[in-house]
Amino acid sequence: MNKHRFALLLWSVVRGCLVLGICFMIIYPVIVKISTSFMGLSDLYDNSVLFIPRDFNIEGYRIAWRFMNYPKYLVNTVCLSLGVSILQAAACTLIGYGLARFNFPGSRLLFILVILALVVPPQMIMIPVFLNFRFFDFYGILKKPINLLGTYWPFIITAATGMGLKNGLFIYIIRQHFRSVPKDLEEAALVDGAGIFRTFYKIMLPSATSVLLIVFLFGFVWQWNDVYYSQLYLRDSGRLLSFGLESIRSSYSDFVRSYPYAYSLGERIGRAATGSEQEITIINNAGMVLFITPLLIMYAFLQKFFVESIERTGLVG
């Protein structure tokens, strides 16, 4: 008995060490970014400074806030990510339900194409997608093609039609969930006089709240972090945080070269503003922290529901 308890205790210690090690590997880059963003230039040259800065300052955040145009770009990014994730959840739910519950000619082929969309690199379809929205004629209905590049319409159209970012994965998740729901529920609703749409809205949709939450959160995070399609669709007219973060290095360097003695915030980092790599490192890390902070806040409020949704999906789907 004592040996059994000792084995359980030993396994608990080993398991705890493994979990802590994996968590540290995942969290370590975030810790480094946050720590570096509060450092001064003297801390970067000091090998004894690891995570806690000695020359603590927030000037990197002030510079990043300014050159990222943070308030405006934050609102644009939140609105775009929220709208796209809602449209993706709605479209993928309808598609997944149709593939799971209705047998029609070509249904298996359509599902195979959905799975194929997961493995096709986006670079393969970059040119056709670009030309489609550059000369958008709505499949020949419009006599004069219109240019949708530089607007949010490509995101809206692809999300609403189930062709957005990672939609193949979302359709697969929702389809597997609906396939696991007993058909007796639908048959009982049909016997009571409910039609197809009422059955879906009243019976099937409430049972998929956990899956919809997962799809919504994943869609929001992936759209927030997306750079490839944002550059493809918005190009030079991008007003998103990803664009601001990407251009912060060049914007700050150009400003310092033009006004080497006018920008006092750079002097407070630890030396005169020269646009050096060390200064840019601090500012870039501060910008990264500002970029991920809204996602961390969202997860802090929704982590309970997210974990419960994962558990339910694993049990039901």
C-alpha positions as a printed NumPy array, in Angstrom:
array([[  0.   ,   0.   ,   0.   ],
       [  2.821,   2.357,   0.906],
       [  4.573,   1.539,  -2.355],
       [  1.381,   2.311,  -4.252],
       [  1.035,   5.702,  -2.562],
       [  4.685,   6.451,  -3.154],
       [  4.287,   5.614,  -6.86 ],
       [  1.254,   7.904,  -7.113],
       [  3.121,  10.691,  -5.34 ],
       [  6.144,  10.249,  -7.596],
       [  3.979,  10.296, -10.705],
       [  2.225,  13.46 ,  -9.476],
       [  5.598,  15.172,  -9.01 ],
       [  6.8  ,  14.095, -12.448],
       [  3.541,  15.183, -14.064],
       [  3.663,  18.529, -12.286],
       [  7.243,  19.123, -13.455],
       [  6.281,  18.295, -17.041],
       [  3.295,  20.641, -16.948],
       [  5.363,  23.453, -15.422],
       [  8.097,  22.922, -18.014],
       [  5.674,  23.031, -20.915],
       [  3.921,  26.095, -19.491],
       [  7.255,  27.866, -19.056],
       [  8.235,  27.107, -22.661],
       [  4.948,  28.613, -23.856],
       [  4.948,  31.645, -21.564],
       [  8.685,  32.414, -21.76 ],
       [  8.523,  34.477, -25.015],
       [  5.705,  36.583, -23.553],
       [  7.679,  37.157, -20.353],
       [ 10.719,  38.258, -22.352],
       [  8.657,  40.672, -24.461],
       [  6.992,  42.245, -21.425],
       [ 10.27 ,  42.518, -19.519],
       [ 12.185,  44.056, -22.435],
       [  9.419,  46.57 , -23.115],
       [  9.998,  48.157, -19.69 ],
       [ 13.8  ,  48.246, -19.919],
       [ 16.098,  51.134, -20.62 ],
       [ 19.083,  50.992, -22.916],
       [ 21.417,  50.405, -19.979],
       [ 19.486,  47.23 , -19.104],
       [ 19.971,  45.843, -22.591],
       [ 23.75 ,  46.148, -22.231],
       [ 23.741,  44.711, -18.697],
       [ 24.09 ,  40.921, -18.751],
       [ 23.016,  40.669, -15.125],
       [ 19.51 ,  41.931, -15.965],
       [ 17.273,  39.034, -16.921],
       [ 13.567,  39.667, -16.344],
       [ 13.343,  42.544, -13.837],
       [ 14.641,  45.824, -15.329],
       [ 16.725,  48.16 , -13.193],
       [ 16.069,  51.229, -15.315],
       [ 12.28 ,  50.837, -15.337],
       [ 10.469,  53.121, -17.808],
       [  7.35 ,  53.235, -19.955],
       [  8.661,  55.496, -22.702],
       [  8.706,  52.607, -25.164],
       [  4.932,  52.305, -24.734],
       [  4.429,  56.009, -25.318],
       [  6.385,  55.866, -28.549],
       [  4.658,  52.662, -29.689],
       [  1.255,  54.131, -28.825],
       [  1.987,  57.149, -30.992],
       [  3.517,  55.486, -34.029],
       [  1.006,  52.618, -34.068],
       [ -1.851,  55.131, -33.935],
       [ -3.126,  52.737, -31.308],
       [ -6.641,  54.026, -30.428],
       [ -7.816,  54.302, -34.033],
       [ -6.201,  51.084, -35.229],
       [ -7.495,  49.234, -32.162],
       [-11.095,  50.18 , -32.943],
       [-10.682,  49.158, -36.592],
       [ -9.131,  45.804, -35.657],
       [-11.781,  45.013, -33.043],
       [-14.641,  45.865, -35.418],
       [-13.163,  43.828, -38.271],
       [-12.3  ,  40.791, -36.125],
       [-15.677,  40.866, -34.377],
       [-17.661,  41.161, -37.6  ],
       [-15.658,  38.492, -39.411],
       [-15.839,  36.012, -36.512],
       [-19.622,  36.427, -36.182],
       [-20.157,  35.929, -39.915],
       [-17.83 ,  32.921, -39.924],
       [-19.674,  31.308, -37.015],
       [-23.052,  31.83 , -38.7  ],
       [-21.967,  30.618, -42.147],
       [-19.976,  27.627, -40.897],
       [-22.871,  26.565, -38.652],
       [-25.277,  26.411, -41.585],
       [-22.769,  24.629, -43.805],
       [-21.741,  22.166, -41.11 ],
       [-25.35 ,  21.376, -40.243],
       [-26.212,  20.791, -43.892],
       [-23.266,  18.454, -44.418],
       [-24.033,  16.566, -41.203],
       [-27.791,  16.078, -41.518],
       [-28.732,  16.099, -45.194],
       [-27.76 ,  13.477, -47.733],
       [-27.793,  14.96 , -51.227],
       [-25.842,  14.229, -54.395],
       [-22.318,  15.504, -54.045],
       [-22.414,  15.996, -50.271],
       [-19.375,  13.784, -49.725],
       [-17.499,  15.528, -52.513],
       [-18.249,  18.899, -50.931],
       [-16.98 ,  17.675, -47.588],
       [-13.8  ,  16.393, -49.237],
       [-13.303,  19.834, -50.779],
       [-13.766,  21.389, -47.348],
       [-11.026,  19.155, -45.95 ],
       [ -8.868,  19.877, -49.002],
       [ -9.157,  23.599, -48.274],
       [ -7.281,  22.971, -45.026],
       [ -4.163,  21.685, -46.764],
       [ -4.041,  24.067, -49.735],
       [ -1.449,  26.804, -49.037],
       [ -2.924,  30.306, -49.379],
       [ -0.039,  31.245, -51.677],
       [ -1.465,  28.905, -54.337],
       [ -4.699,  30.889, -54.608],
       [ -3.228,  34.334, -53.979],
       [ -3.369,  35.523, -57.593],
       [ -6.913,  34.254, -58.372],
       [ -8.244,  35.724, -55.115],
       [ -6.494,  39.034, -55.762],
       [ -7.864,  39.296, -59.306],
       [-11.33 ,  38.229, -58.169],
       [-11.655,  41.157, -55.772],
       [ -9.732,  43.549, -58.003],
       [-12.23 ,  43.001, -60.824],
       [-15.26 ,  41.893, -58.835],
       [-18.305,  41.32 , -61.058],
       [-20.295,  38.956, -58.792],
       [-19.994,  36.002, -61.149],
       [-20.849,  38.071, -64.223],
       [-23.941,  39.77 , -62.804],
       [-22.332,  43.206, -62.697],
       [-21.661,  44.622, -66.131],
       [-18.837,  46.826, -64.902],
       [-16.431,  45.176, -62.434],
       [-15.674,  47.061, -59.252],
       [-12.497,  47.174, -57.199],
       [-13.004,  45.893, -53.648],
       [ -9.337,  45.97 , -52.678],
       [ -8.56 ,  48.519, -50.028],
       [-11.911,  47.899, -48.307],
       [-13.253,  45.431, -45.774],
       [-15.631,  43.84 , -48.291],
       [-13.309,  40.918, -49.181],
       [-13.269,  39.882, -45.515],
       [-17.044,  40.199, -45.237],
       [-17.768,  38.283, -48.45 ],
       [-15.394,  35.415, -47.723],
       [-16.595,  35.089, -44.122],
       [-20.294,  35.184, -45.051],
       [-19.863,  32.549, -47.766],
       [-17.842,  30.122, -45.654],
       [-14.575,  30.776, -47.505],
       [-12.799,  32.851, -44.892],
       [ -9.679,  32.219, -42.858],
       [ -9.621,  28.663, -41.391],
       [-13.286,  28.14 , -42.289],
       [-12.591,  24.584, -43.427],
       [-11.579,  23.683, -39.884],
       [-14.633,  25.39 , -38.417],
       [-16.982,  23.545, -40.789],
       [-15.355,  20.251, -39.86 ],
       [-15.731,  20.905, -36.114],
       [-19.392,  21.9  , -36.42 ],
       [-20.193,  19.   , -38.738],
       [-18.714,  16.492, -36.315],
       [-20.759,  17.987, -33.487],
       [-24.071,  17.809, -35.341],
       [-23.349,  14.254, -36.475],
       [-23.045,  13.217, -32.827],
       [-26.46 ,  14.663, -31.868],
       [-29.166,  11.929, -31.793],
       [-31.561,  12.047, -34.722],
       [-34.432,  11.341, -32.353],
       [-34.48 ,  15.004, -31.388],
       [-35.073,  16.086, -34.972],
       [-37.64 ,  13.372, -35.586],
       [-39.556,  14.368, -32.463],
       [-39.567,  17.991, -33.577],
       [-40.793,  17.023, -37.044],
       [-43.589,  14.949, -35.516],
       [-44.656,  17.967, -33.463],
       [-44.952,  19.99 , -36.665],
       [-41.671,  21.862, -36.696],
       [-40.089,  22.465, -40.072],
       [-36.445,  22.156, -41.029],
       [-35.506,  25.714, -40.146],
       [-37.482,  25.75 , -36.895],
       [-35.89 ,  22.453, -35.865],
       [-32.479,  23.874, -36.566],
       [-33.173,  27.111, -34.694],
       [-35.05 ,  25.684, -31.71 ],
       [-33.488,  22.245, -31.222],
       [-30.094,  21.916, -32.888],
       [-28.65 ,  25.402, -32.488],
       [-29.008,  25.595, -28.67 ],
       [-27.1  ,  22.321, -28.35 ],
       [-24.175,  23.784, -30.305],
       [-23.464,  26.83 , -28.104],
       [-20.151,  25.381, -26.881],
       [-18.964,  24.687, -30.423],
       [-20.075,  28.122, -31.601],
       [-18.104,  29.753, -28.798],
       [-14.965,  27.87 , -29.839],
       [-15.442,  28.828, -33.492],
       [-16.078,  32.457, -32.551],
       [-13.001,  32.736, -30.338],
       [-10.698,  30.976, -32.787],
       [-12.023,  33.087, -35.641],
       [-11.537,  36.285, -33.651],
       [ -7.965,  35.454, -32.639],
       [ -6.902,  34.28 , -36.09 ],
       [ -8.375,  37.348, -37.762],
       [ -6.705,  39.567, -35.163],
       [ -3.304,  38.01 , -35.872],
       [ -3.757,  37.773, -39.625],
       [ -1.21 ,  39.621, -41.72 ],
       [ -1.223,  37.721, -45.011],
       [ -4.808,  38.347, -46.12 ],
       [ -4.847,  41.809, -44.568],
       [ -1.926,  42.831, -46.744],
       [ -3.472,  41.138, -49.76 ],
       [ -6.869,  42.839, -49.438],
       [ -6.097,  46.163, -47.782],
       [ -2.566,  46.756, -49.108],
       [ -1.499,  50.368, -48.454],
       [ -4.887,  51.382, -47.032],
       [ -4.578,  49.059, -44.032],
       [ -5.565,  50.672, -40.747],
       [ -5.121,  47.679, -38.465],
       [ -2.87 ,  46.984, -35.506],
       [ -0.92 ,  44.412, -37.484],
       [  0.026,  47.105, -40.004],
       [  0.917,  49.545, -37.248],
       [  3.1  ,  46.988, -35.511],
       [  4.842,  46.033, -38.726],
       [  5.617,  49.634, -39.69 ],
       [  6.621,  50.893, -36.254],
       [ 10.317,  50.232, -36.895],
       [ 10.467,  52.143, -40.168],
       [  8.2  ,  54.957, -38.932],
       [ 10.274,  55.59 , -35.836],
       [ 13.578,  55.398, -37.71 ],
       [ 12.373,  57.822, -40.402],
       [ 11.099,  60.267, -37.813],
       [ 14.355,  60.233, -35.84 ],
       [ 16.405,  60.783, -38.991],
       [ 14.248,  63.758, -39.935],
       [ 14.083,  65.256, -36.427],
       [ 17.09 ,  63.926, -34.481],
       [ 16.724,  66.423, -31.595],
       [ 12.981,  67.078, -31.573],
       [ 11.679,  63.832, -30.137],
       [ 12.147,  63.931, -26.357],
       [ 10.608,  60.521, -25.682],
       [ 13.587,  58.804, -27.256],
       [ 15.93 ,  60.683, -24.939],
       [ 14.114,  59.294, -21.901],
       [ 14.872,  55.736, -22.982],
       [ 18.43 ,  56.343, -21.931],
       [ 20.21 ,  58.336, -24.619],
       [ 19.607,  60.837, -27.425],
       [ 17.119,  59.699, -30.021],
       [ 19.148,  58.16 , -32.819],
       [ 16.865,  55.359, -33.975],
       [ 19.405,  52.692, -32.958],
       [ 18.56 ,  49.008, -32.975],
       [ 18.471,  48.94 , -29.172],
       [ 15.862,  51.681, -29.015],
       [ 13.806,  50.038, -31.718],
       [ 13.979,  46.723, -29.846],
       [ 12.388,  48.3  , -26.785],
       [  9.737,  50.087, -28.815],
       [  8.964,  47.015, -30.917],
       [  8.499,  44.858, -27.813],
       [  6.229,  47.477, -26.311],
       [  4.194,  47.458, -29.513],
       [  3.903,  43.668, -29.368],
       [  2.638,  43.846, -25.796],
       [  0.054,  46.447, -26.808],
       [ -0.932,  44.208, -29.713],
       [ -1.638,  41.106, -27.596],
       [ -3.09 ,  42.882, -24.54 ],
       [ -6.697,  42.98 , -25.871],
       [ -6.528,  39.232, -26.571],
       [ -5.235,  38.532, -23.062],
       [ -8.028,  40.64 , -21.571],
       [-10.621,  38.821, -23.657],
       [ -9.262,  35.453, -22.618],
       [ -9.208,  36.52 , -18.951],
       [-12.953,  37.172, -19.087],
       [-13.895,  34.218, -21.298],
       [-11.421,  31.532, -20.218],
       [-13.995,  29.821, -17.978],
       [-16.506,  29.499, -20.812],
       [-13.752,  28.587, -23.266],
       [-12.459,  25.723, -21.109],
       [-15.995,  24.454, -20.516],
       [-16.666,  24.585, -24.252],
       [-13.522,  22.558, -24.974],
       [-14.571,  19.954, -22.412],
       [-18.099,  19.703, -23.768],
       [-16.895,  19.51 , -27.327],
       [-14.537,  16.699, -26.407],
       [-17.351,  14.762, -24.736],
       [-20.077,  15.402, -27.291],
       [-18.268,  16.042, -30.592]])
